[in-house]
Amino acid sequence: MTGRSVRTPKDLLANKLIDEADLPEIADVARRYAVSITPAMQDRIFETDDPVGRQFVPTGRELLVAPEESDDPIGDDPFTPVKGITHRYPDRVLFKPVHVCPVYCRFCFRREVVGPGDQMLRDAHLEAALDYIRAHPEVWEVIFTGGDPLIIAPVKLRPMLEALDAIEHVKVIRFHTRVPVVDPHRVTADLVDALRLTTPVWVVVHTNHSQEIGDDARAALARLVDAGIPLVSQTVLLKGVNDTPEALEELFRTLIVNRVKPYYLHHGDLAKGTGHFRTTIGEGQELMRRLRGRVSGMCQPTYVLDIPGGHGKVPIGPVYLADDAARVTDPWGEEHVYPPKPAGDQTEGQVGGHAGDQTEGQAG
């Protein structure tokens, strides 16, 4: 593992992640969007245009902004009653105590606000955010996000967690993080100990390709699971990174083997300068359809779209029932009448000769 994170265009050039001819254009990108690639991810980039390099090495394509792209593509701003809190859903809030990350994904939906400016909620702002949670008994779950909340030193994270642990109506604490995969040395015994509370703590690990998950990441995930902290994952569907059934299958199998349940596959958000990463929804649905017959239900995330404007997430996976709900398509593309007709029943409604003749033993 190399010694330090790559943070500037000159660092990128020195580490042979960009060509010298691209330096002026990459400097323009870096003036707008933060750059950081941890040593762990530098070690997982085998070629600059591979599935890990594409996620973290900036390119000039980020300067191309489509009309539909936005500074706030999922609509956090209108639901921010106090600094550091987003309250979009009735029973849960986003708690954003930090605005920096160990790595900066080139497709980040918060790329306009992470990296620059105030790095962490302090004193009055932190207390105001906690007071908001205390004052809203409908808040059942607090979701740490940011920035990456696990970049916070355990000595500073522990008081925040203890404050939340003391709020009777907060029943679940959740972390959204890339740290266990992209900066696994941060998952120390002290951090794991800070996460062990009376209030259950869940960790949602963001990872997009199995190539990201090296031996250090596997060990970091194991430290969390072995401490009794449940792990699920979220993945962003990215053109040129994981938009094949083979790439998604390998990622989700790798996660399950490491005791991480695939949770969400996100359709790419309309963040500025990210159009080169987005698939169509139809392409995403077809990928999910092809996964259904390839891997077990344990490996299946929910494919979701975060509706622009703050209207929430909805599942957008493929539909297997016909409009009349009388026919269902199996993972192999065959249609069947539902409910099945009794043997010998030749009544109207048979589809493709499959009524009453379904193959036994095909398990999902």
C-alpha positions in Angstrom: 0.0 0.0 0.0 1.3 3.5 -0.9 1.8 6.1 1.8 -0.8 8.9 1.3 -3.9 9.9 -0.4 -3.8 11.5 -3.9 -5.5 14.9 -3.5 -4.3 17.2 -6.4 -3.9 17.1 -10.1 -0.1 17.1 -9.6 -0.5 14.0 -7.3 -2.6 12.3 -10.0 0.2 13.0 -12.6 3.0 11.9 -10.2 1.1 8.6 -9.6 0.6 8.1 -13.4 -3.2 8.3 -13.0 -3.5 11.0 -15.7 -1.4 12.1 -18.6 0.5 15.4 -18.6 -1.5 16.6 -21.6 -4.7 16.3 -19.5 -3.3 18.3 -16.6 -5.0 21.7 -17.4 -8.4 20.1 -17.9 -8.1 18.0 -14.8 -7.1 21.2 -12.9 -10.4 22.7 -14.0 -12.3 19.7 -12.7 -10.4 19.8 -9.4 -11.3 23.5 -8.9 -14.9 22.5 -8.9 -15.1 19.1 -7.4 -12.9 17.6 -4.6 -10.4 14.9 -5.4 -9.0 12.2 -3.1 -8.0 8.6 -3.7 -6.8 6.7 -0.6 -3.8 4.3 -0.6 -6.2 1.4 -0.4 -7.9 2.4 -3.6 -4.7 3.3 -5.4 -3.7 -0.3 -4.8 -7.0 -1.5 -6.3 -6.6 0.6 -9.5 -4.9 -1.7 -12.0 -5.5 0.5 -15.0 -6.8 4.1 -14.9 -9.7 3.1 -17.1 -10.7 0.0 -15.0 -13.8 -0.2 -12.8 -12.0 1.3 -9.8 -10.1 4.0 -11.7 -13.3 5.2 -13.4 -14.9 5.8 -10.0 -12.1 8.0 -8.5 -9.8 9.4 -11.2 -11.3 12.7 -12.5 -11.9 13.3 -16.2 -12.8 16.2 -18.4 -16.2 14.7 -19.0 -17.2 16.1 -15.5 -17.2 19.5 -17.0 -20.2 18.6 -19.3 -23.4 19.5 -17.6 -26.8 18.4 -19.0 -29.9 20.6 -18.6 -31.6 18.1 -16.3 -28.7 17.9 -13.9 -28.8 19.7 -10.6 -26.7 20.9 -7.6 -29.2 19.1 -5.3 -30.5 16.2 -7.4 -32.4 14.4 -4.7 -33.8 17.6 -3.0 -32.2 17.7 0.4 -32.2 21.4 0.8 -35.9 22.0 1.3 -35.9 19.4 4.1 -33.1 20.9 6.1 -34.6 22.5 9.2 -31.3 23.0 11.0 -27.7 22.7 9.8 -26.7 19.0 9.6 -30.2 17.6 9.6 -32.3 16.5 6.6 -35.9 15.4 7.6 -37.5 14.1 4.4 -39.2 11.0 5.7 -41.5 11.2 8.8 -39.8 8.5 10.9 -36.1 9.1 10.1 -33.6 11.9 9.7 -30.2 12.2 7.9 -27.6 13.4 10.4 -24.6 15.0 8.6 -21.9 15.8 11.1 -19.1 16.0 8.6 -18.6 17.1 5.0 -15.4 15.4 4.0 -14.7 11.9 2.7 -11.6 9.7 2.4 -12.3 9.3 -1.3 -14.4 11.5 -3.7 -16.5 9.5 -6.1 -16.7 11.1 -9.5 -20.5 10.5 -9.6 -21.3 11.7 -6.1 -24.8 13.2 -5.8 -23.5 15.6 -3.1 -20.4 16.6 -5.0 -21.4 20.3 -4.8 -21.2 20.3 -1.0 -18.7 17.7 0.1 -15.0 18.6 0.4 -15.1 22.4 0.6 -16.2 24.7 3.4 -16.9 23.7 7.0 -15.6 20.2 7.5 -17.6 19.3 10.7 -20.5 20.4 12.8 -19.2 22.0 15.9 -20.5 23.2 19.3 -23.7 25.2 18.8 -24.6 23.6 15.4 -24.0 20.1 16.6 -26.1 20.7 19.7 -28.8 22.2 17.6 -28.9 19.2 15.4 -29.1 16.9 18.4 -31.8 19.1 20.0 -33.9 18.8 16.8 -33.8 15.0 17.1 -34.7 15.2 20.8 -37.7 17.5 20.0 -39.2 15.2 17.4 -40.5 12.0 18.9 -41.5 10.6 15.5 -37.8 10.2 14.7 -37.3 6.4 15.0 -34.1 6.2 13.1 -31.0 8.5 12.7 -28.9 8.0 9.6 -25.3 9.2 9.8 -24.2 10.4 6.3 -22.3 13.4 5.0 -19.5 13.3 3.9 -18.4 10.0 5.3 -19.2 9.8 9.0 -16.7 7.0 9.8 -13.9 9.4 8.9 -14.6 11.0 12.3 -12.2 9.9 15.0 -13.7 7.6 17.6 -13.0 10.0 20.4 -15.2 12.6 18.6 -17.8 10.2 17.3 -18.5 8.5 20.7 -20.1 11.6 22.4 -22.5 12.0 19.4 -23.5 8.3 19.6 -23.9 8.5 23.4 -26.2 11.5 23.0 -28.4 9.6 20.5 -28.3 6.5 22.6 -29.8 8.5 25.4 -32.8 9.6 23.3 -35.6 7.2 24.1 -37.5 7.5 20.9 -34.4 6.8 18.7 -34.5 3.0 18.2 -32.0 2.6 15.4 -28.8 4.3 14.3 -27.5 3.8 10.8 -24.2 4.7 9.1 -23.8 5.2 5.4 -20.1 4.8 4.6 -17.4 3.8 2.2 -14.7 3.6 4.9 -14.5 -0.2 5.4 -13.7 -0.7 1.7 -11.8 2.4 0.7 -10.0 3.2 3.9 -10.1 0.0 5.9 -7.4 0.9 8.4 -9.8 3.3 10.0 -11.9 0.4 11.2 -10.0 0.1 14.5 -10.9 -1.6 17.7 -11.7 1.9 19.1 -14.1 2.6 16.3 -15.8 -0.7 16.6 -16.1 -0.2 20.3 -17.7 3.3 19.8 -20.4 1.7 17.5 -21.4 -0.9 20.1 -24.4 0.8 21.9 -27.6 -0.2 23.6 -29.4 1.3 20.5 -28.8 -1.0 17.6 -26.3 0.3 15.0 -26.4 -0.8 11.4 -23.7 0.0 8.8 -24.5 0.4 5.1 -21.4 -0.1 3.1 -21.1 1.7 -0.2 -19.2 -0.4 -2.8 -19.7 -0.7 -6.6 -17.4 -3.4 -7.9 -15.7 -6.5 -6.4 -12.3 -5.1 -7.5 -12.6 -2.6 -4.7 -12.7 -5.3 -2.0 -9.2 -6.3 -1.2 -7.9 -8.3 1.8 -7.8 -5.3 4.0 -11.4 -4.5 3.2 -12.4 -8.1 3.9 -10.7 -7.9 7.3 -12.4 -4.6 8.2 -15.8 -5.9 7.3 -15.1 -9.0 9.4 -14.2 -6.8 12.4 -17.5 -5.1 12.2 -19.6 -8.2 11.8 -17.7 -10.1 14.4 -18.6 -7.3 16.9 -22.3 -7.9 16.2 -22.8 -4.9 13.9 -25.1 -5.9 11.0 -23.9 -4.8 7.5 -25.9 -4.2 4.4 -24.6 -2.6 1.2 -25.6 0.1 -1.3 -24.3 0.2 -4.9 -24.8 2.8 -7.6 -25.4 1.5 -11.1 -22.6 3.0 -13.2 -22.1 2.8 -17.0 -18.6 1.3 -17.7 -18.1 0.2 -14.1 -20.8 -2.4 -13.1 -23.4 -2.3 -15.8 -23.2 -6.0 -16.8 -24.8 -9.0 -15.1 -21.4 -10.5 -14.6 -20.0 -7.5 -12.7 -23.1 -7.2 -10.4 -23.2 -10.9 -9.8 -19.5 -11.0 -8.7 -20.0 -8.0 -6.5 -23.1 -9.3 -4.8 -21.6 -12.8 -4.3 -18.5 -11.2 -2.8 -20.6 -9.2 -0.4 -22.6 -12.2 0.8 -19.4 -14.2 1.3 -18.2 -11.4 3.5 -21.5 -11.3 5.4 -22.9 -8.1 3.9 -26.4 -8.2 2.5 -27.0 -6.3 -0.7 -29.6 -3.7 0.1 -30.0 -1.0 -2.6 -28.9 -0.7 -6.2 -29.3 3.0 -6.9 -30.1 4.4 -10.4 -27.6 7.2 -11.0 -28.8 10.6 -9.7 -28.9 13.7 -11.9 -25.8 15.3 -10.3 -23.9 17.8 -12.4 -21.2 16.4 -14.7 -22.2 12.8 -14.2 -24.1 11.9 -17.4 -21.3 9.7 -18.6 -22.0 7.3 -15.7 -25.8 7.0 -16.1 -27.6 4.1 -17.7 -31.3 4.2 -18.7 -33.9 2.8 -16.3 -34.7 0.2 -18.9 -31.1 -1.0 -18.9 -31.1 -1.3 -15.1 -34.4 -3.2 -15.1 -32.9 -5.7 -17.7 -29.8 -6.2 -15.5 -32.0 -7.0 -12.5 -34.1 -9.3 -14.6 -31.0 -11.2 -15.7 -29.7 -11.4 -12.1 -32.9 -13.0 -10.9 -32.2 -16.3 -12.5 -28.4 -16.2 -11.9 -28.0 -15.6 -8.1 -30.0 -16.4 -5.0 -32.4 -14.1 -3.3 -29.7 -13.4 -0.7 -27.7 -11.6 -3.4 -30.6 -9.5 -4.8 -30.8 -5.8 -3.8 -33.7 -3.5 -4.5 -33.2 -1.4 -7.6 -34.4 2.1 -6.6 -34.8 5.6 -8.1 -34.5 8.7 -5.8 -37.1 10.9 -7.4 -35.6 14.4 -8.2 -37.0 17.2 -6.0 -37.1 15.4 -2.7 -40.0 13.0 -3.4 -38.3 9.9 -2.0 -37.0 6.6 -3.2 -39.2 4.1 -5.1 -38.4 0.6 -6.3 -38.1 0.5 -10.1 -37.2 -3.1 -10.7 -38.7 -5.3 -13.5 -42.3 -6.4 -13.3 -43.1 -10.1 -13.7 -46.9 -9.9 -13.7 -48.9 -9.1 -16.8 -51.3 -6.1 -16.6 -54.2 -8.5 -15.9 -52.2 -10.2 -13.2 -53.2 -13.5 -14.7 -49.8 -14.3 -16.2 -46.4 -14.3 -14.6 -43.0 -14.4 -16.3 -40.3 -16.6 -14.8 -36.6 -15.7 -14.5 -35.9 -17.5 -17.8 -38.5 -15.4 -19.8 -41.3 -18.0 -20.0 -44.9 -16.9 -19.3 -47.2 -19.0 -17.1 -50.9 -18.7 -16.2 -51.6 -17.8 -12.6 -53.2 -19.6 -10.8 -52.2 -22.7 -12.8 -55.1 -24.5 -14.5 -55.9 -28.0 -13.3 -54.5 -30.8 -15.4 -56.6 -31.4 -18.5 -58.3 -28.0 -18.3 -58.2 -26.5 -21.8 -60.1 -23.3 -20.9 -59.2 -20.0 -22.4 -56.1 -18.2 -21.1 -53.3 -20.6 -21.7 -50.1 -18.9 -22.7 -47.5 -20.5 -24.8 -48.6 -24.0 -23.9 -47.5 -23.7 -20.3 -50.9 -23.8 -18.5 -51.0 -26.7 -16.2 -47.5 -27.8 -17.5 -45.1 -25.8 -15.3 -41.8 -27.5 -14.6 -41.5 -28.5 -10.9 -38.4 -27.9 -8.8 -37.3 -24.4 -10.1 -36.6 -22.5 -7.0 -35.8 -18.8 -6.8 
